[in-house]
Amino acid sequence: MRTRLFLAAGLCALLVALPLLGCAPKKPETVLEKIQGTGEITIGHREGSVPFGFYDEAGNWVGFSIDLGELLVQQLEKDLNMEIKYIKKPVDPKTRIPLVANRTIDIVMGSSTHTIPREDTVDFTITFFLTGSQLIVPKGSPITDFEDLAGKKAGAALGSTNEKALRDANTAGIINPPCEIAGFEEHPKGFLALQQGKIDAYCTDGSLLAGMKQAAPNPEDWEVVGRLLTYDPYAYIVPEGDSNWLDYVNAFLIRLITSGEFYEVYDKWMGPNGKVPLEMTDEYKTLLKLQCWPE
């Protein structure tokens, strides 16, 4: 009798548990599993972020981060022993995080600042570049630093750390009276507004401003001014919670740095003869070395 009761109780427990087991959420597919299954990788790149991702005079989509994207695909093909289709998808400051969060894009390789609030939605690789918020103005402008924006109109990319920096400077009284802030989807649109006299200055990272000035029809007509108002470490964006993919990309970047190949790509775009000459600071060189974990 006891045996029958025990078996009946066990059967009831199993019947109760079965629906729960059937409703258990399926574990999300990792990026590496997706690449292996589809033979494709989707990488987000910027279109107007010189020298990280932009269109050259011939209409080719080029840049520092695009070169690193090509190297990443080559490494994946070697490690997975398969041909991989490299799908480039344009992103801007408003779309880059949502497109990674919803897994439309496997990684954004652009010019994105790694911040603590953004970690709530996505994950970031090791830092690959250092810069900070500055201003570009017409040559001879009375604006030489952020305090000079008082009562004027400044532009910045929507959703960027630079837009936030301007708002914070207004709130903190650094810019007093506050400046009016105009938001733009991409840097070229903001720079065009500056050229048309619709804004008095455009704010973004100093490295990007140097690229905008260099790409202008008459670079001598523009000046990059102001101290570094913010500290902006660039990193690549990957989906949150996919540790295998994050580890893979970090290992890829570390090996590029330790092999010297990273510096070759940097020199191509930001060396003395590059598109935007930007000498590596000692701080930047040290940071790269400190992030290179041993094999």
C-alpha positions as CSV (number, residue, x, y, z in Angstrom):
1,M,0.0,0.0,0.0
2,R,2.8,2.4,1.0
3,T,4.6,1.6,-2.3
4,R,1.5,2.4,-4.3
5,L,1.0,5.7,-2.5
6,F,4.7,6.6,-3.0
7,L,4.5,5.9,-6.8
8,A,1.2,7.8,-7.1
9,A,2.8,10.8,-5.3
10,G,5.8,10.6,-7.5
11,L,3.7,10.5,-10.7
12,C,1.7,13.5,-9.6
13,A,4.8,15.5,-8.9
14,L,6.1,14.6,-12.4
15,L,2.9,15.6,-14.0
16,V,3.1,19.0,-12.2
17,A,6.7,19.5,-13.2
18,L,6.3,18.6,-16.9
19,P,4.5,21.8,-17.9
20,L,7.0,23.9,-16.0
21,L,9.9,22.1,-17.8
22,G,8.2,22.8,-21.1
23,C,7.9,26.5,-20.3
24,A,11.6,26.9,-19.3
25,P,13.0,29.7,-21.4
26,K,15.4,28.7,-24.1
27,K,19.0,29.9,-23.6
28,P,19.8,32.6,-26.2
29,E,22.1,31.6,-29.1
30,T,25.6,33.0,-28.6
31,V,27.2,35.2,-31.3
32,L,29.8,32.5,-32.0
33,E,27.0,29.9,-32.4
34,K,25.1,32.2,-34.8
35,I,28.2,32.8,-36.9
36,Q,28.9,29.1,-37.1
37,G,25.3,28.3,-38.0
38,T,24.8,31.1,-40.6
39,G,28.3,31.7,-41.9
40,E,27.7,35.4,-41.5
41,I,28.7,38.2,-39.1
42,T,27.0,41.6,-38.9
43,I,29.3,44.4,-37.8
44,G,28.1,47.9,-37.2
45,H,30.3,50.7,-38.5
46,R,30.1,54.5,-38.6
47,E,29.7,56.4,-41.9
48,G,30.9,59.8,-40.9
49,S,33.4,59.2,-38.1
50,V,36.8,60.0,-39.6
51,P,39.2,58.1,-39.3
52,F,37.3,55.2,-37.7
53,G,34.6,54.7,-40.3
54,F,33.8,57.0,-43.3
55,Y,33.5,57.2,-47.0
56,D,36.6,58.2,-48.9
57,E,36.7,60.4,-52.0
58,A,36.1,57.3,-54.2
59,G,33.0,56.4,-52.2
60,N,34.6,53.4,-50.4
61,W,33.6,52.7,-46.9
62,V,36.9,52.7,-45.0
63,G,38.6,53.5,-41.7
64,F,40.5,52.2,-38.7
65,S,37.7,50.2,-37.2
66,I,36.7,48.8,-40.6
67,D,40.2,47.5,-41.0
68,L,40.0,45.9,-37.6
69,G,36.6,44.4,-38.6
70,E,38.2,42.8,-41.6
71,L,41.0,41.3,-39.4
72,L,38.4,40.0,-37.0
73,V,36.6,38.2,-39.8
74,Q,39.8,36.7,-41.1
75,Q,40.6,35.4,-37.5
76,L,37.1,33.9,-37.2
77,E,37.5,32.1,-40.6
78,K,40.8,30.7,-39.4
79,D,39.5,29.6,-36.0
80,L,36.2,28.2,-37.2
81,N,37.7,26.8,-40.4
82,M,34.9,28.2,-42.6
83,E,34.2,31.1,-45.0
84,I,32.3,33.9,-43.3
85,K,30.3,36.6,-45.0
86,Y,31.1,40.1,-43.6
87,I,27.9,42.2,-43.4
88,K,28.6,45.9,-42.7
89,K,25.6,47.8,-41.2
90,P,25.7,51.6,-40.7
91,V,25.1,52.8,-37.2
92,D,24.9,56.2,-35.5
93,P,25.0,57.4,-31.8
94,K,21.2,56.7,-31.5
95,T,21.0,53.3,-33.1
96,R,24.3,51.6,-32.2
97,I,23.3,50.4,-28.7
98,P,19.7,49.3,-29.5
99,L,20.9,47.3,-32.5
100,V,23.3,45.4,-30.4
101,A,20.9,44.9,-27.5
102,N,18.3,43.4,-29.8
103,R,21.0,41.3,-31.5
104,T,20.5,42.7,-35.0
105,I,24.2,43.4,-34.9
106,D,26.9,41.1,-33.5
107,I,29.3,43.9,-32.7
108,V,29.7,47.6,-33.2
109,M,33.2,48.5,-34.3
110,G,33.1,52.3,-34.5
111,S,34.0,55.1,-32.1
112,S,31.9,54.6,-29.0
113,T,32.7,55.7,-25.5
114,H,32.6,53.1,-22.8
115,T,30.4,54.4,-19.9
116,I,28.9,52.9,-16.8
117,P,25.3,53.6,-17.7
118,R,25.7,52.0,-21.1
119,E,26.8,48.8,-19.3
120,D,23.2,48.3,-18.2
121,T,22.2,47.5,-21.8
122,V,25.3,46.1,-23.5
123,D,28.9,45.0,-22.9
124,F,32.2,46.6,-24.0
125,T,35.5,45.2,-25.0
126,I,38.9,46.5,-23.7
127,T,39.6,50.1,-24.6
128,F,41.3,50.6,-27.9
129,F,41.5,54.5,-28.1
130,L,41.5,57.5,-25.8
131,T,40.1,61.0,-26.5
132,G,37.8,63.6,-25.0
133,S,35.2,66.3,-25.9
134,Q,36.4,69.5,-27.6
135,L,35.0,72.0,-30.1
136,I,35.5,72.9,-33.8
137,V,34.8,76.5,-34.8
138,P,35.6,78.8,-37.8
139,K,39.1,80.1,-37.7
140,G,39.2,83.4,-35.8
141,S,36.1,82.7,-33.8
142,P,35.9,84.3,-30.3
143,I,35.1,80.8,-29.0
144,T,38.4,79.3,-27.6
145,D,37.0,77.1,-24.8
146,F,33.7,75.9,-23.4
147,E,33.1,79.0,-21.3
148,D,32.9,81.0,-24.5
149,L,29.8,79.1,-25.5
150,A,27.7,81.2,-23.1
151,G,24.5,82.4,-24.7
152,K,25.5,80.8,-28.1
153,K,24.4,77.7,-30.0
154,A,26.4,74.5,-30.1
155,G,25.8,71.2,-31.8
156,A,26.5,67.6,-30.9
157,A,25.4,64.1,-32.0
158,L,22.2,63.0,-30.5
159,G,22.7,60.4,-27.7
160,S,26.4,61.0,-27.5
161,T,28.6,61.6,-24.5
162,N,29.4,65.0,-26.1
163,E,25.8,66.1,-26.0
164,K,25.7,65.0,-22.3
165,A,28.9,66.9,-21.7
166,L,27.4,70.1,-23.0
167,R,24.3,69.7,-20.9
168,D,26.4,68.9,-17.8
169,A,28.5,72.0,-18.5
170,N,25.3,74.1,-18.7
171,T,24.0,72.7,-15.4
172,A,27.3,73.1,-13.6
173,G,27.6,76.7,-14.6
174,I,30.7,76.2,-16.7
175,I,28.7,77.7,-19.6
176,N,26.8,80.7,-18.1
177,P,24.4,81.7,-19.4
178,P,23.7,78.2,-20.8
179,C,24.2,77.6,-24.5
180,E,21.5,76.2,-26.8
181,I,22.2,72.6,-27.8
182,A,21.3,71.4,-31.3
183,G,21.3,67.6,-31.8
184,F,22.3,65.9,-35.0
185,E,22.1,62.3,-36.2
186,E,25.6,62.2,-37.6
187,H,28.7,64.4,-37.4
188,P,28.7,65.5,-41.1
189,K,25.2,67.0,-40.6
190,G,26.4,68.9,-37.5
191,F,29.5,70.1,-39.3
192,L,27.3,71.2,-42.3
193,A,25.2,73.2,-39.9
194,L,28.4,74.9,-38.6
195,Q,29.5,75.7,-42.2
196,Q,26.0,77.2,-42.8
197,G,26.2,79.4,-39.7
198,K,23.3,77.7,-38.0
199,I,25.4,76.9,-34.9
200,D,28.4,78.6,-33.4
201,A,30.4,75.5,-32.6
202,Y,30.3,71.7,-32.9
203,C,31.2,69.4,-30.0
204,T,32.5,65.9,-30.3
205,D,35.7,63.9,-29.5
206,G,38.9,65.7,-30.3
207,S,40.1,62.9,-32.6
208,L,36.9,63.1,-34.7
209,L,37.1,66.9,-34.9
210,A,40.6,66.5,-36.2
211,G,39.2,64.2,-38.9
212,M,36.4,66.5,-39.7
213,K,38.8,69.4,-40.2
214,Q,41.1,67.3,-42.3
215,A,38.3,66.2,-44.5
216,A,36.9,69.7,-45.0
217,P,37.4,71.4,-48.5
218,N,39.5,74.1,-46.8
219,P,40.9,72.7,-43.5
220,E,42.7,76.0,-42.8
221,D,39.3,77.6,-42.3
222,W,38.6,75.6,-39.1
223,E,40.1,75.3,-35.6
224,V,39.8,72.6,-33.0
225,V,39.7,74.4,-29.6
226,G,39.1,74.0,-25.9
227,R,40.5,71.7,-23.2
228,L,39.3,68.1,-23.0
229,L,36.1,68.5,-21.2
230,T,35.6,64.8,-20.8
231,Y,37.6,61.5,-20.7
232,D,36.3,59.2,-23.5
233,P,37.8,55.7,-23.7
234,Y,36.6,54.0,-26.9
235,A,35.6,50.4,-26.9
236,Y,33.7,48.0,-29.2
237,I,30.1,47.1,-28.3
238,V,28.9,43.5,-27.9
239,P,25.6,41.9,-26.6
240,E,25.2,41.8,-22.9
241,G,25.8,38.5,-21.2
242,D,27.6,36.7,-24.0
243,S,30.9,36.1,-22.2
244,N,32.3,33.7,-24.9
245,W,32.0,36.3,-27.6
246,L,33.3,39.1,-25.4
247,D,36.3,36.9,-24.4
248,Y,37.0,36.1,-28.1
249,V,37.0,39.7,-29.2
250,N,39.2,40.8,-26.3
251,A,41.7,38.0,-27.0
252,F,41.7,39.1,-30.7
253,L,42.4,42.7,-29.8
254,I,45.1,41.7,-27.3
255,R,46.9,39.6,-29.8
256,L,46.7,42.4,-32.3
257,I,48.4,44.7,-29.8
258,T,51.1,42.3,-28.6
259,S,51.9,41.2,-32.2
260,G,52.3,44.9,-33.3
261,E,49.6,44.6,-36.0
262,F,47.4,47.0,-34.1
263,Y,50.1,49.7,-34.3
264,E,50.4,49.1,-38.0
265,V,46.7,49.8,-38.5
266,Y,46.9,52.8,-36.2
267,D,49.9,54.2,-38.2
268,K,48.0,53.8,-41.5
269,W,45.1,56.0,-40.3
270,M,46.6,58.2,-37.5
271,G,50.3,58.0,-38.0
272,P,52.4,61.0,-39.4
273,N,51.2,60.2,-43.0
274,G,47.8,59.0,-42.1
275,K,44.3,60.4,-42.8
276,V,44.3,62.2,-39.4
277,P,47.7,62.4,-37.8
278,L,47.3,61.8,-34.0
279,E,50.4,60.9,-32.1
280,M,49.9,58.3,-29.4
281,T,50.2,59.8,-25.9
282,D,52.2,58.0,-23.2
283,E,49.0,57.5,-21.3
284,Y,47.4,55.7,-24.3
285,K,50.4,53.5,-24.9
286,T,50.5,52.5,-21.2
287,L,46.8,51.7,-21.2
288,L,47.1,49.4,-24.2
289,K,50.0,47.5,-22.6
290,L,48.2,47.1,-19.2
291,Q,45.2,45.6,-20.9
292,C,47.2,42.8,-22.6
293,W,46.6,39.9,-20.3
294,P,49.2,37.1,-20.6
295,E,48.6,34.0,-22.7
